[in-house]
Amino acid sequence: MLTDYYTTFTLKENTPGVGIYDDPSFTVVGYYKGFIQPVSSSEIFLQGKSAEVATHRLYTGMRTPIEKGQQVSQFGQSYIVISDIIQPKGISGVNHHREVLMGIIE
């Protein structure tokens, strides 16, 4: 079963700086379980005029509160969430898990 491979990841969201010269930072939202796997080929998503390339896919529980623009960290590597599409009853059709596309942060 896929959940046998789930390990803890950190979910962070962008927090704007307080002053006009402060850089935004990421604050921890929480710790969740999931499995990160490289995508088989680069998947490009066009939203507006920008293109985002997915390098990895996160499998996680249906109730994980993950949104586009958040950051996921696991085993010292960080990723930016580029697609948080939720399909009815999940990808598997049984409300088991959801798949989130992410791009690696180098």
Contact map, one row per residue, 1 for C-alpha under 8 A:
1111100000000000000000000000000000000000000000000000000000000000000000000000000000000000000000000000000000
1111110000000000000000000000000000000000000000000000000000000000000000000000000000000000000000000000000000
1111110000000000000000000000000001100000000000000000000000000000000000000000000000000000000000000000000000
1111110000000000000000000000000000000000000000000000000000000000000000000000000000000000000000000000000000
1111111000000000000000000000000001100000000000000000000000000000000000000000000000000000000000000000000000
0111111100000000000000000000000011100000000000000000000000010000000000000000000000000000000000000000000000
0000111110000000000000000000000011100000000000000000000000000000000000000000000000000000000000000000000000
0000011111000000000000000000001111000000000000000000000000000000000000000100000000000000000000000000000000
0000001111100000000000000000001111000000000000000000000000000000000000011110000000000000000000000000000000
0000000111110000000000000001111100000000000000000000000000000000000000011100000000000000000000000000000000
0000000011111000000000000001111100000000000000000000000000000000010001111000000000000000000000000000000000
0000000001111100000000000111110000000000000000000000000000000000000001110000000000000000000000000000000000
0000000000111110000000000111100000000000000000000000000000000000000011100000000000000000000000000000000000
0000000000011111000000011110000000000000000000000000000000000000000011100000000000000000000000000000000000
0000000000001111100000011110000000000000000000000000000000000000000000000000000000000000000000000000000000
0000000000000111110001111000000000000000000000000000000000000000000000000000000000000000000000000000000000
0000000000000011111111111000000000000000000000000000000000000000000000000000000000000000000000000000000000
0000000000000001111101000000000000000000000000000000000000000000000000000000000000000000000000000000000000
0000000000000000111111000000000000000000000000000000000000000000000000000000000000000000000000000000000000
0000000000000000111111000000000000000000000000000000000000000000000000000000000000000000000000000000000000
0000000000000000101111100000000000000000000000000000000000000000000000000000000000000000000000000000000000
0000000000000001111111110000000000000000000000000000000000000000000000000000000000000000000000000000000000
0000000000000001100011111000000000000000000000000000000000000000000000000000000000000000000000000000000000
0000000000000111100001111100000000000000000000000000000000000000000000000000000000000000000000000000000000
0000000000000111100000111110000000000000000000000000000000000000000000000000000000000000000000000000000000
0000000000011110000000011111000000000000000000000000000000000000000000100000000000000000000000000000000000
0000000000011110000000001111100000000000000000000000000000000000000000000000000000000000000000000000000000
0000000001111000000000000111110000000000000000000000000000000000000000000000000000000000000000000000000000
0000000001111000000000000011111000000000000000000000000000000000000000000000000000000000000000000000000000
0000000001110000000000000001111100000000000000000000000000000000000000000000000000000000000000000000000000
0000000111100000000000000000111110000000000000000000000000000000000000000000000000000000000000000000000000
0000000111100000000000000000011111000000000000000000000000000001000000000000000000000000000000000000000000
0000011110000000000000000000001111100000000000000000000000011000000000000000000000000000000000000000000000
0010111110000000000000000000000111110000000000000000000001111000000000000000000000000000000000000000000000
0010111000000000000000000000000011111000000000000000000001110000000000000000000000000000000000000000000000
0000000000000000000000000000000001111100000000000000000111100000000000000000000000000000000000000000000000
0000000000000000000000000000000000111110000000000000000111000000000000000000000000000000000000000000000000
0000000000000000000000000000000000011111000000000000001110000000000000000000000000000000000000000000000000
0000000000000000000000000000000000001111111000000000011110000000000000000000000000000000000000000000000000
0000000000000000000000000000000000000111110000000000000000000000000000000000000000000000000000000000000000
0000000000000000000000000000000000000011111000000000001000000000000000000000000000000000000000000000000000
0000000000000000000000000000000000000011111100000000111000000000000000000000000000000000000000000000000000
0000000000000000000000000000000000000010111110000000111000000000000000000000000000000000000000000000000000
0000000000000000000000000000000000000000011111000011110000000000000000000000000000000000000000000000000000
0000000000000000000000000000000000000000001111100011110000000000000000000000000000000000000000000000000000
0000000000000000000000000000000000000000000111111111000000000000000000000000000000000000000000000000000000
0000000000000000000000000000000000000000000011111110000000000000000000000000000000000000000000000000000000
0000000000000000000000000000000000000000000001111100000000000000000000000000000000000000000000000000000000
0000000000000000000000000000000000000000000001111110000000000000000000000000000000000000000000000000000000
0000000000000000000000000000000000000000000001111111000000000000000000000000000000000000000000000000000000
0000000000000000000000000000000000000000000111101111100000000000000000000000000000000000000000000000000000
0000000000000000000000000000000000000000000111000111110000000000000000000000000001000000000000000000001000
0000000000000000000000000000000000000000011110000011111000000000000000000000000000000000000000000000001000
0000000000000000000000000000000000000010011110000001111110000000000000000000000001000000000000000000111100
0000000000000000000000000000000000000110111000000000111110000000000000000000000000000000000000000000111100
0000000000000000000000000000000000011110000000000000011111000000000000000000000000000000000000000000111100
0000000000000000000000000000000000011110000000000000011111100000000000000000000000000000000000000011110000
0000000000000000000000000000000001111000000000000000000111110000000000000000000000000000000000000011110000
0000000000000000000000000000000001110000000000000000000011111000000000000000000000000000000000001111000000
0000010000000000000000000000000011100000000000000000000001111101000000000000000000000000000000001111000000
0000000000000000000000000000000011000000000000000000000000111111000000000000000000000000000000011100000000
0000000000000000000000000000000000000000000000000000000000011111000000000000000000000000010000111100000000
0000000000000000000000000000000000000000000000000000000000001111100000000000000000000000000000000000000000
0000000000000000000000000000000100000000000000000000000000011111110000000000000000000000000000000000000000
0000000000000000000000000000000000000000000000000000000000000011111000000000000000000000000000000000000000
0000000000100000000000000000000000000000000000000000000000000001111101000000000000010000000000000000000000
0000000000000000000000000000000000000000000000000000000000000000111111000000000010110000000000000000000000
0000000000000000000000000000000000000000000000000000000000000000011111000000000111110000000000000000000000
0000000000001100000000000000000000000000000000000000000000000000001111100000000111000000000000000000000000
0000000000111100000000000000000000000000000000000000000000000000011111110000000110000000000000000000000000
0000000000111100000000000100000000000000000000000000000000000000000011111000011110000000000000000000000000
0000000011110000000000000000000000000000000000000000000000000000000001111100011110000000000000000000000000
0000000011100000000000000000000000000000000000000000000000000000000000111111111000000000000000000000000000
0000000111000000000000000000000000000000000000000000000000000000000000011111110000000000000000000000000000
0000000010000000000000000000000000000000000000000000000000000000000000001111100000000000000000000000000000
0000000000000000000000000000000000000000000000000000000000000000000000001111110000000000000000000000000000
0000000000000000000000000000000000000000000000000000000000000000000000001111111000000000000000000000000110
0000000000000000000000000000000000000000000000000000000000000000000000111101111100000000000000000000000111
0000000000000000000000000000000000000000000000000000000000000000000000111000111110000000000000000000011110
0000000000000000000000000000000000000000000000000000000000000000000111110000011111000000000000000000011110
0000000000000000000000000000000000000000000000000000000000000000001111110000001111110000000000000001111000
0000000000000000000000000000000000000000000000000001010000000000000110000000000111110000000000000001111000
0000000000000000000000000000000000000000000000000000000000000000001100000000000011111000000000000001110000
0000000000000000000000000000000000000000000000000000000000000000011100000000000011111100000000000001100000
0000000000000000000000000000000000000000000000000000000000000000000000000000000000111110000000000001000000
0000000000000000000000000000000000000000000000000000000000000000000000000000000000011111010000000100000000
0000000000000000000000000000000000000000000000000000000000000000000000000000000000001111111000000100000000
0000000000000000000000000000000000000000000000000000000000000000000000000000000000000111111010100000000000
0000000000000000000000000000000000000000000000000000000000000000000000000000000000000011111111110000000000
0000000000000000000000000000000000000000000000000000000000000100000000000000000000000111111111111100000000
0000000000000000000000000000000000000000000000000000000000000000000000000000000000000011111111101110000000
0000000000000000000000000000000000000000000000000000000000000000000000000000000000000000111111111100000000
0000000000000000000000000000000000000000000000000000000000000000000000000000000000000001111111110000000000
0000000000000000000000000000000000000000000000000000000000000000000000000000000000000000111111110000000000
0000000000000000000000000000000000000000000000000000000000000100000000000000000000000001111111111000000000
0000000000000000000000000000000000000000000000000000000000001100000000000000000000000000110111111100000000
0000000000000000000000000000000000000000000000000000000000111100000000000000000000000000011100111110000000
0000000000000000000000000000000000000000000000000000000000111100000000000000000000000110011100011111000000
0000000000000000000000000000000000000000000000000000000011110000000000000000000000000000001000001111100000
0000000000000000000000000000000000000000000000000000000011110000000000000000000011111000000000000111110000
0000000000000000000000000000000000000000000000000000011111000000000000000000000011110000000000000011111000
0000000000000000000000000000000000000000000000000000011111000000000000000000001111100000000000000001111100
0000000000000000000000000000000000000000000000000001111100000000000000000000001111000000000000000000111110
0000000000000000000000000000000000000000000000000000011100000000000000000000111100000000000000000000011111
0000000000000000000000000000000000000000000000000000000000000000000000000000111100000000000000000000001111
0000000000000000000000000000000000000000000000000000000000000000000000000000010000000000000000000000000111
